[in-house]
Amino acid sequence: MLNLYYFTGMRVSEALALWWSDINLADGYIKVSHTLTNTKDPDKKRKNYTKTTAGMRTIDIPTDLVDLLKWWKKLQYDNLPQQGDDHYVLSATDEPLHRSTVNNIVNRYADLAGVHRIQAKELRTSHACLLINKYNVDILAVSQRLGHAKPTTTLKYYSQLWRGRNRTVADQLNGAIGKIEHPDHSLVDFNGNQFVAL
């Protein structure tokens, strides 16, 4: 579950709504097209829409995550009673997880790792940080993976992640001027109308 959120940037409710039919393990992508609501009625929990229209998207996933999902699918299908043709990906009981369960799991592993606790939704920010700071992914690709309607939305929430690039840009500019010979006196004849003390 943690890997799924971290390597896709999906919203908590989007990943909770995933069925195996939404994931193409052969070609390595996930179709995001549903949201899980908090209603107690099991027939109304999985909605066929996302937070925004742009949230309806395809997310390519790395091979490592594909392998992990294949392992989980086999484990799940070997241990779950088969009720119907499809199953929630993030479930050990064939019932969808509650949002609070996701936060509890994130906190449990944060405590085990000895790191600061975060909310599950912050794994989405972690995904954006990974793309921007580690892999220098462009704003359009980040925006599409996160399901934002416009890149400006991504900048609104994640612009601070690009600020660290200022030092990198400055370092890349080193030597761009080339070698400059500085004269020992001014080569410009001053003819202004201001008083200059000589």
C-alpha contacts under 8 A as a table, 3 or more apart, distances in Angstrom:
res1	aa1	res2	aa2	distance
1	M	4	L	5.05
1	M	5	Y	6.40
1	M	90	L	6.57
2	L	5	Y	5.33
2	L	6	Y	6.02
2	L	106	V	7.35
2	L	123	L	7.91
3	N	6	Y	5.00
3	N	7	F	5.83
3	N	65	L	7.12
4	L	7	F	5.56
4	L	8	T	6.05
4	L	15	A	7.84
4	L	65	L	7.15
5	Y	8	T	5.48
5	Y	9	G	5.51
5	Y	10	M	5.82
5	Y	11	R	7.74
5	Y	12	V	7.65
5	Y	15	A	7.34
5	Y	123	L	5.99
5	Y	124	R	6.58
5	Y	127	H	7.75
6	Y	9	G	5.91
6	Y	123	L	5.36
6	Y	124	R	6.47
6	Y	126	S	6.45
6	Y	127	H	5.18
7	F	61	I	7.20
7	F	62	P	7.86
7	F	65	L	7.66
7	F	127	H	6.01
8	T	59	I	6.77
8	T	61	I	6.90
8	T	124	R	7.72
8	T	127	H	6.77
8	T	145	R	7.12
8	T	146	L	7.87
9	G	123	L	6.87
9	G	124	R	4.26
9	G	125	T	7.27
9	G	126	S	7.81
9	G	127	H	5.21
9	G	128	A	7.00
9	G	145	R	6.87
9	G	146	L	5.71
10	M	14	E	6.09
10	M	15	A	6.13
10	M	124	R	6.24
10	M	146	L	6.47
11	R	14	E	5.17
11	R	15	A	6.50
11	R	121	K	6.46
11	R	124	R	6.66
12	V	15	A	5.57
12	V	16	L	6.29
12	V	99	R	7.16
12	V	120	A	6.85
12	V	121	K	5.88
13	S	16	L	5.08
13	S	17	A	6.25
13	S	35	T	5.22
13	S	36	L	4.97
13	S	37	T	7.15
13	S	99	R	7.35
14	E	17	A	5.29
14	E	18	L	6.65
14	E	32	V	6.78
14	E	33	S	7.71
14	E	34	H	6.00
14	E	35	T	4.73
14	E	36	L	6.50
14	E	50	T	7.04
15	A	18	L	5.25
15	A	35	T	7.81
15	A	90	L	7.47
16	L	35	T	7.39
16	L	36	L	6.08
16	L	88	Y	7.45
16	L	89	V	7.57
16	L	90	L	6.06
16	L	96	P	6.57
16	L	97	L	6.54
16	L	98	H	7.99
16	L	99	R	7.96
17	A	34	H	5.82
17	A	35	T	5.29
17	A	36	L	4.88
17	A	46	R	5.96
17	A	88	Y	6.78
17	A	96	P	7.33
18	L	22	D	6.22
18	L	23	I	7.97
18	L	32	V	7.53
18	L	34	H	7.12
18	L	88	Y	5.75
18	L	89	V	5.71
18	L	90	L	7.37
19	W	22	D	5.42
19	W	23	I	7.36
19	W	86	D	6.35
19	W	87	H	5.40
19	W	88	Y	4.50
19	W	89	V	5.35
20	W	23	I	5.39
20	W	86	D	6.42
20	W	87	H	6.18
20	W	88	Y	6.61
20	W	89	V	5.79
21	S	24	N	7.31
21	S	86	D	6.86
22	D	30	I	5.81
22	D	31	K	5.12
22	D	32	V	7.00
23	I	28	G	7.68
23	I	29	Y	6.07
23	I	30	I	4.47
23	I	31	K	6.29
24	N	27	D	5.71
24	N	28	G	5.63
24	N	29	Y	5.35
24	N	30	I	6.18
25	L	28	G	4.91
25	L	29	Y	6.77
25	L	66	V	5.90
25	L	69	L	7.86
25	L	70	K	7.26
28	G	60	D	5.91
28	G	61	I	5.44
28	G	62	P	6.96
28	G	63	T	6.99
28	G	66	V	6.22
29	Y	58	T	6.59
29	Y	59	I	5.45
29	Y	60	D	4.17
29	Y	61	I	5.33
30	I	58	T	5.56
30	I	59	I	5.16
30	I	60	D	6.41
30	I	61	I	7.28
31	K	56	M	7.60
31	K	57	R	5.99
31	K	58	T	4.55
31	K	59	I	6.56
32	V	50	T	7.88
32	V	55	G	7.12
32	V	56	M	5.43
32	V	57	R	5.28
32	V	58	T	6.04
32	V	59	I	7.54
33	S	48	N	6.09
33	S	49	Y	5.65
33	S	50	T	6.12
33	S	55	G	7.39
33	S	56	M	4.90
33	S	57	R	6.91
34	H	46	R	6.50
34	H	47	K	5.42
34	H	48	N	4.49
34	H	49	Y	4.82
34	H	50	T	5.50
34	H	56	M	7.89
35	T	46	R	5.82
35	T	47	K	5.20
35	T	48	N	6.61
35	T	49	Y	6.02
35	T	50	T	5.33
35	T	51	K	7.57
36	L	45	K	5.44
36	L	46	R	4.69
36	L	47	K	6.14
37	T	44	K	7.78
37	T	45	K	4.99
37	T	46	R	6.45
37	T	47	K	7.15
38	N	45	K	6.59
38	N	98	H	7.37
39	T	42	P	7.52
39	T	44	K	6.93
39	T	45	K	5.81
40	K	45	K	7.27
41	D	44	K	5.50
41	D	45	K	6.36
42	P	45	K	5.33
42	P	46	R	7.95
43	D	46	R	7.33
44	K	47	K	6.85
47	K	50	T	7.82
49	Y	52	T	7.85
49	Y	53	T	7.70
49	Y	56	M	7.26
50	T	53	T	6.67
50	T	55	G	5.47
50	T	56	M	6.25
51	K	55	G	6.28
52	T	55	G	5.06
52	T	56	M	7.47
52	T	147	G	7.72
52	T	148	H	7.70
52	T	149	A	7.54
53	T	56	M	5.78
53	T	149	A	7.39
54	A	57	R	6.69
54	A	144	Q	7.93
54	A	147	G	5.12
54	A	148	H	5.66
54	A	149	A	4.90
55	G	146	L	7.42
55	G	147	G	4.12
55	G	148	H	6.50
55	G	149	A	7.69
56	M	147	G	6.98
57	R	144	Q	7.63
57	R	145	R	7.69
57	R	147	G	6.53
58	T	145	R	7.74
59	I	145	R	5.96
61	I	65	L	6.49
61	I	66	V	6.89
62	P	65	L	5.46
62	P	66	V	6.44
63	T	66	V	4.86
63	T	67	D	6.15
64	D	67	D	5.23
64	D	68	L	6.28
65	L	68	L	4.97
65	L	69	L	6.07
66	V	69	L	5.14
66	V	70	K	6.17
67	D	70	K	5.10
67	D	71	W	6.27
68	L	71	W	5.14
68	L	72	W	6.23
69	L	72	W	4.96
69	L	73	K	5.95
70	K	73	K	5.13
70	K	74	K	6.30
71	W	74	K	5.39
71	W	75	L	6.28
72	W	75	L	5.03
72	W	76	Q	5.90
73	K	76	Q	5.04
73	K	77	Y	6.00
73	K	89	V	7.53
74	K	77	Y	5.22
74	K	78	D	5.98
75	L	78	D	5.22
75	L	79	N	6.31
76	Q	79	N	5.33
76	Q	80	L	5.80
76	Q	92	A	6.61
77	Y	80	L	5.39
77	Y	81	P	7.78
77	Y	82	Q	7.46
80	L	92	A	7.27
80	L	93	T	6.50
80	L	94	D	6.90
81	P	94	D	7.84
82	Q	85	D	7.70
83	Q	86	D	7.87
83	Q	94	D	7.78
84	G	87	H	7.67
87	H	94	D	5.94
88	Y	91	S	5.67
88	Y	94	D	6.11
88	Y	95	E	6.95
88	Y	96	P	6.18
90	L	96	P	6.98
90	L	97	L	6.88
91	S	94	D	5.55
91	S	95	E	6.14
91	S	96	P	5.80
91	S	97	L	6.18
92	A	95	E	7.56
93	T	96	P	7.93
97	L	101	T	6.42
97	L	102	V	7.37
98	H	101	T	5.31
98	H	102	V	6.92
99	R	102	V	5.29
99	R	103	N	6.67
100	S	103	N	5.10
100	S	104	N	6.17
101	T	104	N	4.99
101	T	105	I	6.21
102	V	105	I	5.18
102	V	106	V	6.25
102	V	120	A	6.37
103	N	106	V	5.06
103	N	107	N	6.14
103	N	119	Q	5.82
103	N	120	A	5.16
104	N	107	N	5.13
104	N	108	R	6.08
105	I	108	R	5.02
105	I	109	Y	6.32
106	V	109	Y	5.39
106	V	110	A	6.12
106	V	117	R	7.56
106	V	118	I	7.28
106	V	119	Q	7.23
106	V	120	A	6.24
107	N	110	A	4.93
107	N	111	D	6.12
107	N	117	R	5.57
107	N	118	I	6.94
107	N	119	Q	7.80
108	R	111	D	5.27
108	R	112	L	6.33
109	Y	112	L	4.89
109	Y	113	A	6.04
110	A	113	A	5.11
110	A	114	G	5.94
110	A	115	V	5.20
110	A	116	H	6.36
110	A	117	R	5.55
110	A	118	I	7.90
111	D	114	G	4.95
111	D	115	V	6.31
111	D	116	H	7.67
111	D	117	R	7.25
112	L	115	V	7.92
118	I	122	E	6.38
119	Q	122	E	5.47
119	Q	123	L	7.63
120	A	123	L	5.71
120	A	124	R	7.97
121	K	124	R	5.69
121	K	125	T	7.53
122	E	125	T	4.99
122	E	126	S	6.29
123	L	126	S	4.71
123	L	127	H	6.18
124	R	127	H	5.10
124	R	128	A	6.48
124	R	146	L	7.84
125	T	128	A	5.01
125	T	129	C	6.14
125	T	158	Y	7.95
126	S	129	C	4.98
126	S	130	L	6.13
127	H	130	L	5.08
127	H	131	L	6.30
128	A	131	L	5.19
128	A	132	I	6.12
128	A	142	V	6.73
128	A	158	Y	7.62
129	C	132	I	5.23
129	C	133	N	5.58
129	C	134	K	7.45
129	C	161	L	6.61
130	L	133	N	5.60
130	L	134	K	5.22
130	L	135	Y	6.79
131	L	134	K	5.89
131	L	135	Y	5.14
131	L	136	N	6.16
131	L	137	V	5.36
131	L	142	V	7.06
132	I	135	Y	5.79
132	I	136	N	4.57
132	I	137	V	5.22
132	I	138	D	7.34
132	I	142	V	7.86
132	I	161	L	6.91
132	I	162	W	7.09
133	N	136	N	5.70
133	N	161	L	7.06
133	N	162	W	7.55
137	V	141	A	6.68
137	V	142	V	6.70
138	D	141	A	5.66
138	D	142	V	6.46
139	I	142	V	5.14
139	I	143	S	6.01
139	I	151	P	6.21
139	I	154	T	7.40
139	I	155	L	7.73
140	L	143	S	5.06
140	L	144	Q	6.22
140	L	151	P	5.72
141	A	144	Q	5.14
141	A	145	R	6.22
142	V	145	R	5.26
142	V	146	L	6.22
142	V	154	T	7.52
143	S	146	L	5.28
143	S	147	G	6.13
143	S	148	H	5.23
143	S	149	A	7.59
143	S	150	K	6.81
143	S	151	P	5.32
143	S	153	T	7.75
143	S	154	T	5.61
144	Q	147	G	5.08
144	Q	148	H	6.14
144	Q	149	A	7.88
145	R	148	H	7.88
148	H	151	P	6.88
148	H	153	T	6.29
148	H	154	T	6.60
149	A	153	T	7.10
150	K	153	T	5.46
150	K	154	T	7.11
151	P	154	T	5.07
151	P	155	L	6.30
152	T	155	L	4.92
152	T	156	K	6.04
153	T	156	K	5.01
153	T	157	Y	6.62
154	T	157	Y	5.45
154	T	158	Y	5.77
154	T	159	S	7.34
155	L	158	Y	5.09
155	L	159	S	4.49
156	K	159	S	6.04
157	Y	160	Q	7.95
158	Y	161	L	5.63
158	Y	162	W	7.72
159	S	162	W	5.63
159	S	163	R	7.10
160	Q	163	R	5.26
160	Q	164	G	7.82
161	L	164	G	6.56
162	W	165	R	5.62
163	R	166	N	5.96
164	G	167	R	6.52
164	G	168	T	7.56
165	R	168	T	4.99
165	R	169	V	6.16
166	N	169	V	5.20
166	N	170	A	6.28
167	R	170	A	5.04
167	R	171	D	6.14
168	T	171	D	5.11
168	T	172	Q	6.23
169	V	172	Q	5.07
169	V	173	L	6.33
170	A	173	L	5.13
170	A	174	N	6.72
171	D	174	N	5.38
173	L	176	A	5.37
174	N	177	I	7.72
175	G	178	G	5.32
175	G	179	K	7.92
177	I	180	I	7.64
183	P	186	S	7.00
183	P	187	L	7.81
186	S	189	D	7.75
